[in-house]
Amino acid sequence: METGFAAGEGRWRARLGTLRQVVRQELVTRQLRAHLPGRAPLRVLDVGCGQGTQTLRLARLGHEVTGLDSSPALLADLGRALAGEPEEVRRRARTVEGDVRDLASLFEPGSFDVVLCHGVLMYFADPEPVLDDLARLPGPGASCRCWSATATGWRCGRG
């Protein structure tokens, strides 16, 4: 029996492009622009990047973005979208197929200026270990931004 996101991935993919999803992504984009420092490039990790909407938008703004997701199908969608981007955007975006529970083995502590984790934590009965790993990834003065399905956002960071 599948648990977590994998169990509902088909339903998620079917909703891509719906008005609700487009509005949600636009709201996230606006909030990111308001919270991210104005300088580029920042080293950004997009945990649970899915089809890569925010990964692409941030790479277009000049940031160096790593998109992490456990879904080969969603990462393939992102790969196809990246293929249609200019070379400079493609160079700034990379993808990693992996599980959020393996963050500590995938990335060095302090290796990002910004860590995003939107719409991921609600798939865990106990998100505390994931939050602990997320908090280790931002470097000094950097931030970590998490959103759950309840649209309650919070930021944690080291600095």
Buried (B, 14 or more C-beta within 10 A) or exposed (E): EEEBBEEEBEEBBEEBEEEEBEEBBEEBBEBBEEEBEEEEBBBBBBBBBBBBBBBBBBBBBBBBBBBBBBBEEBBEBBBEBBEEBEEEBBEBBBBBEBEBBEBEEBBEBEBBBBBBBBBBBEBBEEBEEBBEBBBBBBBEEBBBBBBBEEEEEEEEBBE
